[in-house]
Amino acid sequence: MFRHVAGFRIFLLVLATVSCAFAQRDLSTLTGTVTDPTGAAIANAKVTLIKTQQL
């Protein structure tokens, strides 16, 4: 009986560890168009994202 409980606890620990590891991945995507004040698209514009707020 103790072996089953210990095995289940190890399984839960591994499951929690794996789910936390996947939570740290960067899988976001940002799309859009950069335009000048007249509304014309700017080709090959470079955009830098800066984290300004802690969630």
Summary of the structure (lengths in Angstrom):
residues: 55
radius of gyration: 22.9
end to end distance: 43.4
largest distance: 73.7
contacts: 59
relative contact order: 0.08
helix: 40%
strand: 4%
